[in-house]
Amino acid sequence: DNGKINFASTFKSAALVDVLGMQAASNAGSSDFLVGTLNAANQLEHACIHGTDANEMASVIGHTDDGAYIVVGSFQGTLDLGAGPMTSVGTSDLFLAKIRP
């Protein structure tokens, strides 16, 4: 779509991280994930970080016609991506989420 690239990334760090020119943000737990969009000039158009004090990872990303991200990943504990909390039943569970920028 007009040269835009949607992306997802999992990151781990106890320190502050600088992701693609975003303001520094720290991860909430062992691993968190971010989703975002680069425009045709490779400039960050939008990005958001999701995570809790447990492990979250993003594996696959797509997008919808209304500009939302479709993210597949895994999580531990309880995670709320905007549609209400999900609680994992085992050590790690999968999620499929539509995340609006």
C-alpha positions, 0 to 999 in steps of 0.5 A: 500500500503506497510503499508502506511496510508494516512490521512486528518485532520482539525485544528483550532489554532491562535498559531503555531501548530506542526503536526506529527513532521512537522516544525511549521506552523500556520493556515491561517484562522479559520480552515484549513486542512492538508493531508499526508502519514505515512509510515509503521514505522509510520513516516511522509512521506509527508504532506501539509497544505491548507487553506485561511483566511476563513474555510476549512475542509477535510472530506474524503481522498483516493489516486490514483495509481500515489500517489496523494490524493483524498480529499473531504471537504468544504470551504468558500470564494475562494480556490485554490488547484492547478487547479485554484481558486474555489469560494463558492456560498453559506455560505460553498461549497463542493470540490473534489480535486486531490492533488499531494504531 
